[in-house]
Amino acid sequence: MSDTRFGPEFKVSFIKTGNTAVPFKVGDRIIQWCFGEEKAKRMVLVTSKHEDVKNGRSGFDGTTAEGYTVWGYDSEVKAVL
């Protein structure tokens, strides 16, 4: 399945709908909506997953295409590429 919201070069394997959790694993490329906003989305390569990344919530660590190290909550993952 492809989705042009993420650009024509990406094949999207899962898109979040409603409260459905997005299944992803270490090594996946994901789209993260930072701060709960579509306009603040970024593509992240997941490097590790955590039961408690911050504040008792599950999440992940990763790197962006620009080489920045980032983290996020599982609930911020909107798509797996």
C-alpha positions, 0 to 999 in steps of 0.5 A, a space after each residue: 500500500 502506498 500513501 502520498 501523505 508521506 511522499 511518493 517514495 515511501 511504501 506504508 505497511 501500517 497506518 494508525 486509525 483511531 486508538 489502534 496501536 501501531 505494531 513496530 519493531 527495532 529496525 523499522 522506519 516509522 512516522 512520528 507525530 511529535 507533540 501530537 501534530 501532523 505538521 511536526 512529523 518526522 521519519 525515524 529509524 527505530 534503534 531500541 524500544 522501552 517499556 518505560 521511556 519516560 513517565 511510565 509510558 512505553 516508547 522508543 529511541 531512534 535516529 532521523 535522516 539528518 542524524 539526530 538521536 530522538 525518542 518518543 512514545 509509542 502513541 506518537 507512531 502514526 505509520 510504519 514504512 
